[in-house]
């Protein structure tokens, strides 16, 4: 059964080798985040590699990030549109996927911390406050992605 996928309460597929966090209560609401391994992303060569994990026909935003030791994403003063400037980072209407390629990190979701290692994939659901915190001794390299039914603006025909 090692590595076998099973549906959870949210119809999300999670490997039996990882513990499902679905159903844990944090701040009086259920955590809906998804946790997978990179090897769980089944791709048939059509569409994008996360099509069975997040909604959206296309990967519409994203980037590769090299974190400093102990760096916490979207902290106080962050000017991005999903931050309130006081350290709260939430996407109202889309998922964000984090894939660790190197190192270690902790994902903070609604006040609950989840350890991550290279190969881990975490999907933060709409409405979940989230921050990635790089390990002090083995800082991470990660990819972050959003899906949408619209392509990234750079991919639209001229």
C-alpha positions in Angstrom: 0.0 0.0 0.0 3.0 2.3 0.3 2.4 5.2 -2.2 -1.1 4.1 -3.0 -3.5 7.0 -3.4 -6.8 7.2 -1.6 -9.6 9.8 -1.7 -10.1 11.9 1.4 -13.2 13.7 2.8 -12.5 16.5 0.3 -12.1 14.1 -2.7 -8.4 15.0 -2.7 -6.0 12.2 -3.5 -3.3 11.9 -0.8 -0.6 9.1 -0.6 -0.9 6.7 2.3 2.8 7.4 3.1 1.8 10.9 4.2 -0.6 11.8 6.9 -3.7 13.7 5.7 -4.2 17.0 7.5 -7.8 17.2 6.3 -10.2 17.6 9.2 -7.7 19.4 11.6 -9.3 22.4 13.2 -7.4 25.6 13.3 -8.9 29.0 14.2 -12.4 27.3 14.3 -12.3 26.1 10.6 -11.2 23.0 8.8 -7.9 23.0 7.1 -8.4 22.1 3.4 -4.8 22.2 2.3 -3.5 19.3 0.2 -0.2 17.6 0.7 1.4 15.4 -1.9 4.8 14.2 -3.1 6.2 15.3 -6.5 6.0 11.7 -7.6 2.2 11.8 -7.0 1.6 14.3 -9.8 0.3 12.1 -12.6 0.7 13.9 -15.9 -0.3 12.4 -19.2 1.4 15.1 -21.3 -1.8 17.1 -21.9 -2.5 20.3 -20.1 -0.4 21.2 -17.0 1.2 19.0 -14.4 -1.1 20.2 -11.7 -4.4 19.7 -13.6 -5.6 16.9 -11.3 -4.7 18.9 -8.2 -5.9 22.5 -8.7 -8.6 24.1 -10.8 -7.7 26.0 -13.9 -6.9 25.1 -17.5 -3.5 26.9 -17.3 -0.7 27.7 -14.9 -1.1 31.4 -14.8 1.4 32.7 -12.3 4.5 31.5 -10.6 8.1 31.6 -10.0 11.3 29.9 -8.7 12.4 31.2 -5.3 15.7 30.8 -3.5 15.1 31.5 0.2 17.5 32.9 2.7 18.0 30.9 6.0 14.9 31.5 8.2 13.2 33.7 5.6 9.4 33.8 6.0 7.4 34.7 2.9 4.9 37.6 2.9 5.8 38.9 6.3 4.9 42.3 7.7 5.3 45.1 5.1 4.9 42.8 2.1 3.4 44.9 -0.7 1.9 42.1 -2.8 -1.9 42.3 -3.6 -2.7 39.2 -1.4 -1.1 40.7 1.7 -2.6 43.1 4.2 0.8 44.7 5.0 0.6 43.3 8.6 1.8 39.8 7.8 -1.5 38.2 6.7 -1.3 36.6 3.2 -4.5 35.0 1.8 -5.8 34.4 -1.8 -9.6 34.9 -1.9 -10.4 32.9 -5.0 -7.5 30.6 -6.1 -5.1 27.9 -4.9 -1.4 28.4 -4.5 0.9 25.4 -5.0 4.4 25.2 -3.4 6.9 22.5 -4.5 10.2 22.1 -2.7 13.1 21.2 -4.9 15.9 21.5 -2.4 16.3 22.0 1.3 13.7 22.1 4.1 11.0 24.5 5.1 7.9 24.8 7.2 4.5 25.8 5.8 2.4 27.8 8.1 -1.3 27.5 7.2 -3.9 29.2 9.5 -1.5 29.0 12.4 -0.6 25.3 12.0 2.9 24.4 10.9 3.7 21.6 8.4 7.3 20.4 7.9 8.4 20.1 4.3 11.4 18.4 2.6 12.5 18.3 -1.0 9.8 16.6 -3.2 6.9 17.8 -1.1 4.0 19.5 -2.7 1.5 21.6 -0.7 -1.6 23.2 -2.1 -3.0 26.1 -0.1 -6.7 26.5 -0.7 -8.6 29.8 -1.2 -9.0 31.6 2.2 -6.1 29.9 3.9 -3.5 32.2 5.4 -0.1 30.8 4.4 3.6 31.5 4.7 6.6 29.4 3.7 9.5 29.6 6.2 12.9 28.4 5.1 15.0 26.1 7.4 17.9 27.9 9.1 20.4 25.2 8.3 19.1 23.9 5.0 17.2 26.8 3.3 14.8 25.8 0.5 14.5 26.3 -3.2 10.8 26.2 -4.2 8.4 26.8 -7.0 5.1 28.6 -6.4 2.3 28.4 -8.9 -1.3 29.5 -9.4 -3.8 28.0 -11.9 -6.5 29.8 -13.9 -8.7 29.4 -16.9 -6.7 32.3 -18.5 -3.1 32.0 -19.6 -0.4 34.2 -18.1 -0.4 37.6 -19.9 3.0 36.8 -21.6 1.5 33.8 -23.3 -1.4 35.6 -25.0 -1.1 36.1 -28.8 0.3 39.5 -29.7 
